[in-house]
Amino acid sequence: MKLFAHRGYSARYPENTMEAFQKAYEKGFDGIETDVHMTKDGRLVLIHDETIDRTSNGQGYIYDYTYEELKEFSFGNGQPGFYALPLLEDLLSFMQNHPIKVNIELKTDVIHYENIEKKVWELVNQYGVAQDIYYSSFYLPSLLRMKELDSNAYLGYLIEDQYTQKYQELMKYQIAAFHPEYTLLNEKRMAELKKNHIFVVSWTAPDFHEYQRLKELGVDIIISNEYLR
């Protein structure tokens, strides 16, 4: 069982910043989970929300800004100091010199960024780190597009509701990994998933009790804000 840092080591450092990613590696997480959106000028940036309101000292939708404009804001989520919004290539470059896995969530369930799947896939391959990348999304069409680009890519279907329907979709489209919110997993569901050789990743374990429960269920990867080992 492996432990991935949710938006980097976000319990201690501003989420989805290079500081949070670097500290996750230094702390000993097996991997990093992050989120990708696309700017007005087609740059791939690592941020969770569709807007910059919550995590920066600015306001507005990411797609309304160029990357140069976004560089003016600090993404410290209220913490003192300046925290730059990282590009996807910043994290991929870090991976080239630091052995760590990265789960890239394609944030396309609210805004369907044109061609973002291909842009992400091409950049990952440009940096030569494809073997250490896990792709996930709540938006099934994004996973199917990624599957068309690379039939060998790791694809995980993210869910937080409608378990039965989305499990059926997982099986129908032969997606090999399921990423359910932690409250959706129990012994019966895990037994069915394992029977069908589905790789299971659960998020976001809030405390050590849930971490232990998920570990005992046989989850393959737990995503957490805090280091729970």
MARBA-3410 file (N, C-alpha, C, O; in Angstrom, 1 decimal):
229
0.8,-1.2,0.0,0.0,0.0,0.0,0.9,1.2,0.0,1.9,1.3,0.7 ~ 0.5,2.2,-0.8,1.3,3.4,-1.0,0.5,4.6,-0.5,-0.8,4.6,-0.5 ~ 1.2,5.7,-0.1,0.6,6.9,0.4,1.0,8.1,-0.5,2.1,8.4,-0.7 ~ -0.1,8.7,-1.0,0.1,9.9,-1.9,-0.3,11.2,-1.2,-1.2,11.2,-0.4 ~ 0.5,12.2,-1.4,0.2,13.5,-0.8,-0.8,14.3,-1.6,-0.6,14.6,-2.8
-1.9,14.6,-0.9,-3.1,15.3,-1.6,-2.7,16.8,-1.8,-2.6,17.6,-0.9 ~ -2.6,17.1,-3.1,-2.2,18.5,-3.5,-0.8,18.8,-3.0,-0.6,20.0,-2.6 ~ 0.0,17.8,-2.9,1.3,18.0,-2.2,1.1,17.8,-0.7,0.0,17.4,-0.3 ~ 2.1,18.2,0.1,2.0,18.0,1.5,1.1,19.2,2.1,1.7,20.1,2.7 ~ -0.2,19.2,1.8,-1.0,20.3,1.9,-1.5,20.6,3.4,-2.1,21.6,3.6
-1.2,19.6,4.3,-1.5,19.9,5.7,-0.5,20.9,6.3,-0.8,21.6,7.3 ~ 0.7,21.0,5.7,1.7,21.8,6.2,2.2,23.0,5.3,2.8,24.0,5.8 ~ 1.9,22.9,4.0,2.4,23.9,3.0,1.2,24.2,2.1,0.3,23.4,1.9 ~ 1.2,25.4,1.5,0.1,25.8,0.6,-0.1,24.7,-0.5,0.9,24.4,-1.2 ~ -1.3,24.3,-0.7,-1.6,23.3,-1.6,-1.2,23.6,-3.1,-1.3,24.7,-3.5
-0.8,22.5,-3.8,-0.5,22.7,-5.2,0.6,23.8,-5.5,0.4,24.5,-6.4 ~ 1.6,23.8,-4.6,2.7,24.7,-4.9,3.9,23.8,-4.9,3.9,22.7,-4.4 ~ 5.0,24.3,-5.5,6.2,23.5,-5.6,6.8,23.2,-4.2,7.4,22.2,-4.0 ~ 6.5,24.1,-3.2,6.9,23.9,-1.9,6.2,22.7,-1.3,6.9,21.8,-0.7 ~ 4.9,22.6,-1.6,4.2,21.4,-1.1,4.6,20.1,-1.7,4.6,19.1,-1.1
5.0,20.2,-3.0,5.4,19.0,-3.7,6.8,18.6,-3.2,7.0,17.4,-3.0 ~ 7.7,19.5,-3.1,9.1,19.2,-2.6,9.0,18.6,-1.2,9.7,17.6,-0.9 ~ 8.2,19.2,-0.3,8.1,18.7,1.1,7.5,17.3,1.1,7.8,16.5,2.0 ~ 6.6,17.0,0.2,6.0,15.7,0.2,7.1,14.7,-0.1,7.1,13.6,0.5 ~ 7.9,15.0,-1.1,9.0,14.1,-1.4,10.0,13.9,-0.2,10.4,12.8,0.1
10.3,15.0,0.4,11.3,15.0,1.5,10.7,14.2,2.7,11.4,13.6,3.5 ~ 9.4,14.3,2.9,8.7,13.7,4.1,8.7,12.2,3.9,8.7,11.4,4.9 ~ 8.6,11.7,2.6,8.6,10.3,2.4,7.3,9.7,1.8,7.2,8.5,1.7 ~ 6.5,10.6,1.3,5.3,10.1,0.6,5.8,9.4,-0.7,6.8,9.7,-1.2 ~ 5.0,8.4,-1.0,5.3,7.6,-2.2,5.0,8.3,-3.5,5.6,8.0,-4.6
4.0,9.2,-3.4,3.6,10.0,-4.6,2.9,11.3,-4.2,2.7,11.6,-3.1 ~ 2.6,12.0,-5.3,2.0,13.3,-5.2,0.7,13.3,-6.0,0.7,12.9,-7.1 ~ -0.4,13.8,-5.4,-1.6,14.0,-6.2,-1.7,15.5,-6.5,-1.5,16.3,-5.6 ~ -2.1,15.9,-7.7,-2.2,17.3,-8.1,-3.3,17.4,-9.1,-3.9,16.4,-9.6 ~ -3.6,18.7,-9.5,-4.8,19.0,-10.4,-4.3,19.9,-11.5,-3.5,20.8,-11.2
-4.8,19.7,-12.7,-4.3,20.5,-13.8,-5.5,21.2,-14.5,-6.5,20.6,-14.8 ~ -5.3,22.5,-14.7,-6.2,23.3,-15.5,-5.4,24.0,-16.6,-4.2,23.8,-16.7 ~ -6.1,24.7,-17.5,-5.5,25.4,-18.6,-5.8,26.9,-18.7,-6.9,27.3,-18.5 ~ -4.7,27.7,-18.9,-4.9,29.1,-18.9,-5.4,29.6,-20.3,-5.6,28.8,-21.2 ~ -5.7,30.9,-20.3,-6.2,31.5,-21.6,-5.2,31.3,-22.7,-5.7,31.2,-23.9
-3.9,31.3,-22.4,-2.9,31.1,-23.5,-2.4,29.6,-23.6,-1.4,29.4,-24.2 ~ -3.2,28.7,-23.1,-3.0,27.3,-23.3,-1.9,26.7,-22.4,-1.4,25.6,-22.7 ~ -1.5,27.4,-21.3,-0.5,26.8,-20.4,-1.2,25.9,-19.4,-2.3,26.2,-19.0 ~ -0.5,24.8,-19.0,-1.0,23.9,-18.0,-0.6,24.2,-16.6,0.6,24.2,-16.3 ~ -1.5,24.6,-15.8,-1.1,25.0,-14.4,-1.7,24.1,-13.4,-2.8,23.4,-13.6
-1.1,24.0,-12.2,-1.5,23.1,-11.2,-2.2,23.8,-10.1,-1.6,24.5,-9.3 ~ -3.5,23.6,-10.0,-4.4,24.3,-9.1,-5.7,23.5,-9.0,-6.1,22.9,-10.0 ~ -6.3,23.5,-7.9,-7.5,22.6,-7.7,-8.8,23.3,-8.3,-9.5,22.6,-9.1 ~ -9.0,24.5,-7.9,-10.3,25.1,-8.3,-10.3,25.7,-9.7,-9.2,25.9,-10.3 ~ -11.5,25.9,-10.2,-11.6,26.6,-11.6,-11.2,28.1,-11.5,-10.9,28.7,-12.5
-11.4,28.6,-10.3,-11.0,30.0,-10.1,-9.8,30.1,-9.2,-9.4,29.2,-8.5 ~ -9.2,31.3,-9.1,-8.1,31.6,-8.2,-8.5,32.2,-6.9,-7.6,32.5,-6.1 ~ -9.8,32.3,-6.7,-10.3,33.1,-5.5,-9.8,32.5,-4.2,-9.4,33.3,-3.3 ~ -10.0,31.2,-4.0,-9.7,30.6,-2.7,-8.3,30.5,-2.3,-7.9,30.8,-1.2 ~ -7.4,30.2,-3.3,-6.0,29.9,-2.9,-5.0,31.1,-3.3,-3.9,30.9,-2.9
-5.5,32.1,-3.9,-4.6,33.2,-4.2,-5.1,34.6,-3.7,-6.2,34.6,-3.1 ~ -4.3,35.6,-3.9,-4.8,37.0,-3.6,-5.4,37.7,-4.8,-5.5,38.9,-4.8 ~ -5.9,36.9,-5.7,-6.6,37.4,-6.9,-8.0,36.8,-7.0,-8.4,36.1,-6.1 ~ -8.7,37.2,-8.1,-10.0,36.6,-8.3,-10.2,36.4,-9.8,-9.5,37.0,-10.6 ~ -11.1,35.4,-10.1,-11.4,35.2,-11.4,-11.1,33.7,-11.9,-10.5,33.0,-11.2
-11.6,33.4,-13.1,-11.4,32.1,-13.6,-10.0,31.9,-14.3,-9.5,32.9,-14.8 ~ -9.4,30.8,-14.1,-8.1,30.5,-14.7,-8.1,30.8,-16.2,-7.2,31.4,-16.7 ~ -9.2,30.3,-16.9,-9.2,30.5,-18.3,-9.3,31.9,-18.8,-9.1,32.2,-20.0 ~ -9.5,32.8,-17.9,-9.6,34.3,-18.3,-8.2,34.9,-18.2,-8.1,36.1,-18.5 ~ -7.2,34.2,-17.6,-5.9,34.8,-17.4,-4.9,34.1,-18.3,-5.0,32.9,-18.6
-3.9,34.9,-18.8,-2.7,34.2,-19.4,-1.8,33.8,-18.2,-2.0,34.3,-17.1 ~ -0.8,33.0,-18.5,0.1,32.5,-17.4,0.9,33.7,-16.9,1.1,33.8,-15.7 ~ 1.3,34.6,-17.8,2.1,35.8,-17.3,1.3,36.6,-16.4,1.8,37.2,-15.4 ~ 0.0,36.7,-16.6,-0.9,37.5,-15.7,-1.0,36.8,-14.3,-1.0,37.4,-13.3 ~ -1.1,35.5,-14.4,-1.2,34.7,-13.1,0.0,34.7,-12.3,0.0,34.5,-11.1
1.1,35.0,-12.9,2.4,35.1,-12.2,2.4,36.2,-11.2,3.3,36.3,-10.3 ~ 1.5,37.2,-11.3,1.5,38.3,-10.5,0.9,38.0,-9.1,1.0,38.8,-8.1 ~ 0.2,36.9,-9.0,-0.5,36.6,-7.7,0.2,35.5,-6.9,1.0,34.8,-7.4 ~ 0.0,35.6,-5.6,0.6,34.6,-4.7,-0.5,33.5,-4.4,-1.6,33.9,-4.1 ~ -0.1,32.3,-4.5,-1.0,31.2,-4.3,-0.7,30.5,-3.0,-0.7,29.2,-2.9
-0.5,31.3,-1.9,-0.2,30.8,-0.6,-1.4,30.5,0.2,-1.3,30.1,1.4 ~ -2.6,30.6,-0.3,-3.8,30.3,0.5,-3.9,31.0,1.8,-4.2,30.5,2.8 ~ -3.5,32.3,1.7,-3.5,33.1,2.9,-2.2,33.2,3.7,-2.1,34.0,4.6 ~ -1.3,32.3,3.4,0.0,32.2,4.2,0.9,33.4,3.7,0.9,33.8,2.6 ~ 1.7,33.9,4.7,2.6,35.0,4.3,3.7,34.5,3.3,4.0,33.3,3.3
4.2,35.5,2.6,5.2,35.1,1.6,4.6,35.0,0.2,3.4,35.1,0.1 ~ 5.4,34.8,-0.8,4.9,34.7,-2.2,5.1,33.2,-2.7,6.2,32.7,-2.6 ~ 4.0,32.7,-3.2,4.0,31.3,-3.7,3.5,31.3,-5.1,2.3,31.7,-5.4 ~ 4.4,31.0,-6.0,4.0,31.1,-7.5,3.1,29.9,-7.8,3.2,28.8,-7.3 ~ 2.3,30.2,-8.8,1.4,29.1,-9.4,2.3,28.2,-10.3,2.9,28.7,-11.2
2.5,26.9,-10.0,3.4,26.1,-10.8,2.7,25.7,-12.1,1.5,25.4,-12.2 ~ 3.6,25.6,-13.1,3.2,24.9,-14.3,3.4,23.4,-14.2,4.1,23.0,-13.3 ~ 2.7,22.7,-15.0,2.9,21.2,-15.0,4.3,20.9,-15.3,4.8,19.9,-14.7 ~ 5.0,21.6,-16.2,6.4,21.3,-16.5,7.3,21.5,-15.3,8.4,20.9,-15.2 ~ 6.9,22.4,-14.4,7.8,22.5,-13.2,7.8,21.2,-12.3,8.9,20.8,-11.9
6.7,20.6,-12.2,6.6,19.4,-11.4,7.2,18.2,-12.2,7.9,17.4,-11.6 ~ 7.0,18.2,-13.5,7.6,17.1,-14.3,9.1,17.2,-14.3,9.8,16.2,-14.3 ~ 9.6,18.4,-14.3,11.1,18.7,-14.3,11.6,18.2,-12.9,12.7,17.5,-12.8 ~ 10.9,18.4,-11.8,11.3,18.0,-10.5,11.3,16.4,-10.5,12.2,15.8,-9.9 ~ 10.4,15.8,-11.2,10.3,14.3,-11.2,11.6,13.7,-11.9,12.0,12.6,-11.5
12.2,14.4,-12.8,13.3,13.9,-13.5,14.5,13.6,-12.6,15.3,12.8,-12.9 ~ 14.5,14.4,-11.5,15.7,14.2,-10.5,15.3,13.7,-9.2,16.1,13.6,-8.3 ~ 14.0,13.4,-9.0,13.5,12.9,-7.7,12.5,11.8,-8.0,11.5,12.0,-8.6 ~ 12.9,10.6,-7.6,12.0,9.4,-7.9,10.7,9.4,-7.1,10.7,9.1,-5.9 ~ 9.6,9.9,-7.7,8.3,9.9,-7.1,7.2,9.8,-8.1,7.4,10.2,-9.2
6.1,9.1,-7.7,5.0,9.0,-8.6,4.1,10.3,-8.5,4.1,10.9,-7.5 ~ 3.4,10.6,-9.6,2.5,11.7,-9.6,1.2,11.3,-10.2,1.1,10.8,-11.3 ~ 0.1,11.6,-9.5,-1.3,11.4,-9.9,-1.8,12.8,-10.4,-2.0,13.7,-9.6 ~ -2.0,12.9,-11.8,-2.5,14.2,-12.3,-4.0,14.0,-12.5,-4.5,13.2,-13.3 ~ -4.7,14.8,-11.8,-6.2,14.9,-12.0,-6.5,15.9,-13.1,-6.2,17.0,-13.0
-7.1,15.4,-14.1,-7.6,16.2,-15.2,-8.9,16.9,-14.8,-9.9,16.3,-14.7 ~ -8.8,18.2,-14.5,-10.0,19.0,-14.0,-10.9,19.4,-15.1,-10.9,20.6,-15.4 ~ -11.6,18.5,-15.6,-12.4,18.8,-16.8,-13.9,18.5,-16.5,-14.7,18.5,-17.5 ~ -14.3,18.2,-15.3,-15.7,17.9,-15.0,-16.5,19.2,-15.0,-17.8,19.0,-15.1 ~ -16.0,20.3,-14.8,-16.8,21.6,-14.8,-16.5,22.4,-16.1,-17.5,22.8,-16.7
-15.2,22.5,-16.4,-14.9,23.2,-17.6,-14.1,22.2,-18.6,-13.1,21.6,-18.2 ~ -14.6,22.1,-19.8,-14.1,21.1,-20.7,-13.0,21.8,-21.5,-13.3,22.3,-22.7 ~ -11.8,21.9,-21.0,-10.7,22.6,-21.7,-10.4,21.9,-23.0,-10.2,20.7,-23.0 ~ -10.4,22.6,-24.1,-10.2,22.0,-25.4,-8.8,21.4,-25.5,-7.8,22.0,-25.3 ~ -8.8,20.1,-25.8,-7.5,19.3,-26.1,-6.6,19.2,-24.9,-5.4,19.0,-25.1
-7.1,19.4,-23.7,-6.2,19.4,-22.5,-5.5,18.0,-22.3,-4.4,17.9,-21.9 ~ -6.3,17.0,-22.7,-5.7,15.6,-22.5,-4.5,15.4,-23.3,-3.5,14.9,-22.8 ~ -4.6,15.8,-24.6,-3.4,15.6,-25.5,-2.2,16.5,-25.0,-1.1,16.1,-25.1 ~ -2.5,17.7,-24.6,-1.5,18.6,-24.2,-0.7,18.0,-22.9,0.5,18.1,-22.9 ~ -1.5,17.5,-22.0,-0.9,16.9,-20.8,0.0,15.7,-21.2,1.1,15.5,-20.8
-0.6,14.8,-22.0,0.1,13.6,-22.4,1.3,13.9,-23.2,2.4,13.3,-22.9 ~ 1.3,14.9,-24.1,2.5,15.2,-24.8,3.6,15.8,-23.9,4.8,15.5,-24.1 ~ 3.2,16.6,-22.9,4.2,17.2,-22.0,4.8,16.1,-21.2,6.0,16.1,-20.9 ~ 4.0,15.2,-20.7,4.5,14.1,-19.8,5.6,13.3,-20.6,6.6,12.9,-20.1 ~ 5.2,13.0,-21.9,6.2,12.2,-22.7,7.4,13.0,-23.1,8.5,12.5,-23.2
7.3,14.3,-23.2,8.4,15.2,-23.5,9.4,15.1,-22.4,10.6,15.1,-22.7 ~ 8.9,15.0,-21.2,9.8,15.0,-20.0,10.3,13.6,-19.7,11.1,13.4,-18.8 ~ 9.8,12.6,-20.4,10.2,11.2,-20.2,9.9,10.6,-18.9,10.6,9.7,-18.4 ~ 8.7,11.0,-18.3,8.3,10.4,-17.0,7.0,9.7,-17.0,6.4,9.5,-16.0 ~ 6.6,9.3,-18.2,5.3,8.6,-18.4,5.1,7.4,-17.5,4.0,7.2,-17.0
6.2,6.7,-17.2,6.1,5.5,-16.4,5.7,5.8,-14.9,5.3,4.9,-14.2 ~ 5.8,7.0,-14.5,5.6,7.4,-13.1,4.3,8.3,-13.0,4.1,8.9,-11.9 ~ 3.5,8.4,-14.0,2.3,9.2,-14.0,1.0,8.4,-14.0,0.9,7.4,-14.7 ~ 0.1,8.8,-13.1,-1.2,8.2,-13.0,-2.2,9.3,-13.4,-2.1,10.4,-12.8 ~ -3.1,9.1,-14.3,-4.1,10.0,-14.7,-5.4,9.7,-14.1,-5.8,8.5,-14.0
-6.1,10.7,-13.6,-7.5,10.4,-13.0,-8.4,11.6,-13.4,-7.9,12.7,-13.7 ~ -9.7,11.3,-13.3,-10.7,12.4,-13.6,-12.0,11.9,-13.1,-12.3,10.8,-13.1 ~ -12.9,12.9,-12.8,-14.3,12.7,-12.5,-15.0,12.6,-13.8,-16.2,12.1,-13.9 ~ -14.4,13.1,-14.9,-15.1,13.3,-16.2,-14.7,12.1,-17.1,-13.6,12.1,-17.6 ~ -15.6,11.2,-17.3,-15.3,10.0,-18.0,-14.8,10.2,-19.4,-13.8,9.6,-19.8
-15.4,11.2,-20.2,-14.8,11.4,-21.5,-13.3,11.8,-21.6,-12.6,11.4,-22.5 ~ -12.8,12.4,-20.5,-11.4,12.7,-20.5,-10.6,11.5,-20.4,-9.5,11.3,-21.0 ~ -11.0,10.5,-19.6,-10.3,9.2,-19.4,-10.3,8.5,-20.7,-9.3,7.9,-21.1 ~ -11.5,8.5,-21.4,-11.6,7.8,-22.7,-10.7,8.4,-23.8,-10.1,7.7,-24.6 ~ -10.6,9.8,-23.7,-9.7,10.4,-24.7,-8.2,10.1,-24.4,-7.4,9.8,-25.3
-7.9,10.0,-23.1,-6.5,9.7,-22.7,-6.2,8.2,-23.1,-5.1,7.9,-23.5 ~ -7.2,7.4,-23.0,-7.1,6.0,-23.4,-6.8,5.8,-24.9,-6.0,5.0,-25.3 ~ -7.4,6.7,-25.7,-7.2,6.7,-27.1,-5.7,7.1,-27.4,-5.1,6.6,-28.4 ~ -5.3,8.1,-26.6,-3.9,8.6,-26.8,-2.9,7.5,-26.5,-1.8,7.4,-27.1 ~ -3.1,6.8,-25.4,-2.2,5.9,-24.9,-2.9,4.7,-24.2,-3.4,4.9,-23.0
-3.0,3.6,-24.8,-3.7,2.5,-24.3,-3.0,1.9,-23.1,-3.6,1.1,-22.3 ~ -1.8,2.2,-22.9,-1.0,1.7,-21.7,-1.0,2.6,-20.5,-0.5,2.3,-19.5 ~ -1.6,3.8,-20.7,-1.6,4.8,-19.6,-2.4,4.3,-18.4,-3.4,3.7,-18.6 ~ -2.0,4.7,-17.2,-2.8,4.4,-16.0,-3.9,5.4,-16.0,-3.7,6.6,-16.1 ~ -5.2,4.9,-15.9,-6.4,5.7,-15.8,-7.2,5.4,-14.6,-7.5,4.2,-14.4
-7.5,6.4,-13.8,-8.4,6.1,-12.6,-9.6,7.0,-12.7,-9.6,8.2,-12.9 ~ -10.8,6.3,-12.5,-12.1,7.0,-12.5,-12.4,7.5,-11.1,-12.6,6.7,-10.2 ~ -12.4,8.8,-10.9,-12.7,9.4,-9.6,-14.2,9.5,-9.4,-15.0,9.8,-10.3 ~ -14.6,9.2,-8.2,-16.1,9.3,-7.9,-16.3,9.7,-6.4,-15.5,9.4,-5.5 ~ -17.4,10.5,-6.2,-17.8,10.8,-4.9,-19.2,10.6,-4.6,-19.7,10.9,-3.5
-19.9,10.0,-5.6,-21.3,9.6,-5.5,-21.7,8.7,-6.6,-20.8,8.3,-7.4 ~ -22.9,8.2,-6.6,-23.4,7.3,-7.6,-22.5,6.1,-7.9,-22.1,5.8,-9.0 ~ -22.2,5.5,-6.8,-21.2,4.4,-6.8,-21.6,3.3,-7.8,-20.7,2.9,-8.7 ~ -22.8,2.8,-7.8,-23.2,1.7,-8.6,-23.1,2.0,-10.1,-22.6,1.3,-10.9 ~ -23.6,3.2,-10.5,-23.6,3.6,-11.9,-22.2,3.8,-12.4,-21.8,3.3,-13.5
-21.3,4.4,-11.6,-20.0,4.6,-12.0,-19.1,3.4,-12.0,-18.2,3.2,-12.8 ~ -19.4,2.5,-11.1,-18.7,1.2,-11.2,-19.1,0.4,-12.5,-18.2,-0.2,-13.1 ~ -20.4,0.5,-12.9,-20.8,-0.1,-14.1,-20.1,0.5,-15.3,-19.7,-0.2,-16.2 ~ -19.9,1.9,-15.3,-19.2,2.6,-16.3,-17.7,2.1,-16.4,-17.1,1.9,-17.4 ~ -17.1,2.0,-15.2,-15.7,1.5,-15.1,-15.6,0.2,-15.8,-14.6,0.0,-16.5
-16.5,-0.7,-15.5,-16.4,-2.1,-16.1,-16.7,-2.0,-17.6,-16.0,-2.7,-18.4 ~ -17.7,-1.2,-18.0,-18.1,-1.2,-19.4,-16.9,-0.7,-20.3,-16.7,-1.2,-21.4 ~ -16.2,0.3,-19.8,-15.1,0.9,-20.6,-13.7,0.4,-20.3,-12.7,0.9,-20.8 ~ -13.7,-0.6,-19.4,-12.5,-1.3,-19.1,-11.4,-0.4,-18.6,-10.3,-0.4,-19.0 ~ -11.8,0.5,-17.6,-10.9,1.3,-16.9,-10.3,0.6,-15.7,-11.1,0.0,-14.9
-9.0,0.5,-15.6,-8.4,-0.5,-14.7,-8.3,0.0,-13.2,-8.0,-0.8,-12.3 ~ -8.6,1.3,-13.0,-8.5,1.8,-11.6,-9.7,2.6,-11.2,-10.2,3.4,-12.0 ~ -10.1,2.5,-10.0,-11.2,3.2,-9.4,-10.7,4.1,-8.3,-9.9,3.6,-7.4 ~ -11.1,5.3,-8.2,-10.7,6.3,-7.2,-11.9,6.8,-6.4,-12.3,8.0,-6.6 ~ -12.5,6.0,-5.6,-13.6,6.5,-4.8,-13.3,7.3,-3.6,-12.2,7.0,-2.9
-14.1,8.2,-3.2,-14.0,8.9,-1.9,-14.0,7.9,-0.8,-14.8,6.9,-0.9 ~ -13.3,8.1,0.3,-13.0,7.1,1.3,-14.3,6.5,1.9,-14.3,5.4,2.3 ~ -15.3,7.4,2.1,-16.5,6.9,2.7,-17.3,5.9,1.9,-18.2,5.2,2.4 ~ -17.0,5.8,0.6,-17.7,4.8,-0.3,-17.2,3.4,-0.2,-17.8,2.5,-0.8 ~ -16.1,3.2,0.5,-15.5,1.9,0.5,-15.9,1.1,1.7,-15.8,1.6,2.8
-16.2,-0.2,1.5,-16.5,-1.1,2.6,-16.0,-2.5,2.2,-15.5,-2.7,1.0 ~ -16.1,-3.5,3.0,-15.6,-4.8,2.7,-16.2,-5.5,1.5,-15.5,-6.1,0.7 ~ -17.5,-5.3,1.4,-18.3,-5.9,0.2,-17.8,-5.3,-1.1,-17.5,-6.0,-2.0 ~ -17.7,-4.0,-1.1,-17.3,-3.3,-2.4,-15.8,-3.6,-2.7,-15.5,-3.9,-3.9 ~ -15.0,-3.7,-1.7,-13.6,-4.0,-1.9,-13.4,-5.4,-2.5,-12.6,-5.6,-3.3
-14.2,-6.3,-1.9,-14.1,-7.7,-2.4,-14.5,-7.8,-3.9,-13.8,-8.5,-4.6 ~ -15.5,-7.1,-4.3,-16.0,-7.1,-5.7,-14.9,-6.5,-6.6,-14.6,-7.0,-7.6 ~ -14.3,-5.4,-6.1,-13.3,-4.7,-6.9,-12.1,-5.6,-7.1,-11.5,-5.7,-8.2 ~ -11.6,-6.2,-6.0,-10.5,-7.1,-6.1,-10.7,-8.3,-6.9,-9.9,-8.8,-7.6 ~ -12.0,-8.8,-6.8,-12.3,-10.0,-7.6,-12.2,-9.7,-9.1,-11.8,-10.6,-9.9
-12.5,-8.4,-9.5,-12.4,-8.0,-10.9,-11.0,-7.4,-11.2,-10.9,-6.7,-12.3 ~ -10.1,-7.5,-10.3,-8.7,-7.0,-10.5,-8.6,-5.5,-10.8,-7.9,-5.0,-11.6 ~ -9.5,-4.8,-10.0,-9.5,-3.3,-10.2,-8.5,-2.7,-9.1,-8.5,-3.1,-7.9 ~ -7.6,-1.9,-9.6,-6.7,-1.1,-8.7,-7.5,0.0,-8.0,-8.3,0.7,-8.6 ~ -7.3,0.1,-6.7,-8.2,1.0,-5.9,-7.3,2.1,-5.2,-6.4,1.8,-4.5
-7.7,3.3,-5.5,-7.1,4.5,-4.8,-8.2,5.2,-4.1,-9.2,5.6,-4.7 ~ -8.0,5.6,-2.8,-9.0,6.2,-2.1,-8.5,7.6,-1.5,-7.4,7.7,-1.2 ~ -9.4,8.5,-1.5,-9.1,9.9,-1.0,-10.3,10.4,-0.2,-11.4,9.9,-0.3 ~ -10.1,11.4,0.7,-8.8,11.8,1.2,-8.9,11.4,2.7,-9.7,11.9,3.5 ~ -8.1,10.4,3.1,-8.1,9.9,4.4,-7.9,11.0,5.5,-6.9,11.7,5.4
-8.9,11.3,6.3,-8.8,12.4,7.2,-8.0,12.2,8.5,-7.6,13.2,9.1 ~ -7.8,11.0,8.9,-7.1,10.7,10.1,-6.5,9.3,10.1,-6.7,8.5,9.2 ~ -5.8,8.9,11.2,-5.1,7.7,11.2,-6.1,6.5,11.3,-5.8,5.4,10.8 ~ -7.2,6.7,11.9,-8.3,5.7,12.0,-8.7,5.2,10.6,-8.8,4.1,10.3 ~ -9.0,6.2,9.8,-9.5,5.9,8.4,-8.4,5.3,7.6,-8.6,4.5,6.8
-7.2,5.8,7.8,-6.0,5.3,7.1,-5.9,3.8,7.4,-5.7,3.0,6.5 ~ -6.0,3.4,8.7,-5.9,2.0,9.1,-7.0,1.2,8.5,-6.8,0.1,8.1 ~ -8.2,1.7,8.5,-9.4,1.0,8.0,-9.2,0.7,6.5,-9.4,-0.4,6.0 ~ -8.7,1.7,5.7,-8.5,1.6,4.3,-7.4,0.6,4.0,-7.4,-0.2,3.1 ~ -6.4,0.7,4.8,-5.2,-0.2,4.7,-5.7,-1.7,4.9,-5.3,-2.5,4.1
-6.5,-1.9,5.9,-7.0,-3.2,6.2,-7.9,-3.7,5.1,-8.0,-4.9,4.9 ~ -8.7,-2.8,4.5,-9.5,-3.2,3.4,-8.8,-3.7,2.2,-9.3,-4.4,1.3 ~ -7.5,-3.2,2.1,-6.7,-3.6,0.9,-6.6,-2.6,-0.2,-6.3,-2.9,-1.3 ~ -6.8,-1.3,0.2,-6.7,-0.2,-0.8,-5.2,-0.2,-1.3,-4.3,-0.4,-0.5 ~ -5.0,0.1,-2.6,-3.7,0.1,-3.1,-3.0,1.4,-2.9,-1.8,1.4,-2.6
-3.7,2.5,-2.9,-3.1,3.8,-2.6,-4.1,4.6,-1.8,-5.3,4.6,-2.1 ~ -3.6,5.2,-0.8,-4.4,6.2,0.0,-3.8,7.6,-0.3,-2.6,7.8,-0.2 ~ -4.7,8.5,-0.6,-4.4,9.9,-0.8,-4.8,10.7,0.5,-5.9,10.6,1.0 ~ -3.8,11.4,1.1,-4.0,12.1,2.3,-3.3,13.5,2.3,-2.3,13.6,1.7 ~ -3.9,14.4,3.1,-3.2,15.7,3.3,-2.0,15.5,4.2,-1.0,16.2,4.0
-2.1,14.7,5.2,-1.1,14.5,6.2,-0.4,13.2,6.0,-0.9,12.3,5.4 ~ 0.8,13.2,6.6,1.6,12.0,6.6,1.1,11.1,7.7,1.3,11.4,8.9 ~ 0.5,9.9,7.4,-0.2,9.1,8.4,0.5,7.9,8.8,-0.1,7.1,9.6 ~ 1.6,7.6,8.2,2.3,6.3,8.6,2.8,6.4,10.0,3.4,5.4,10.5
END
